[in-house]
Amino acid sequence: GIPPVKTLLILNDPAYGTERSYNGLRLAGALAKRDDSEVRVFLIGDAVGCAMAGQKLPDGYYHLDRMITSAARHGAEVGCCCVCMDARGITDDHLAEGARRSTLDEMAEWTVWADKVITF
């Protein structure tokens, strides 16, 4: 058959205040559910906050941590920039299920791996 399209999504924006990271995770989740797609998501800068587990939000707000876990359950890999995590005091045990500490070197590897790179 046809090999899957490999897509890397790089998210930069904070979890809340703009909808960019939310929309990036929506796309990642939709792609992860497809049989013809492989997905990796790299959170860098303020976007590492998207992967914080147990976010408490008002009713009607989207839960980015849950979106990350859902995408991962559908096969997406989710990496969080370790330097950006450390700068914000985010430790590995703060991360939502499916997200993990990563490096700029891995982001470079994923960029070479990908057929498409999309930034949000």
Secondary structure by P-SEA (a helix, b strand, c coil): ccccbbbbbbbcccccccaaaaaaaaaaaaaaacccbbbbbbbccccccccccccccccccccaaaaaaaaaaabbbbbccaaaaaaaccccccccccbbbbcaaaaaaaaaaccccccc
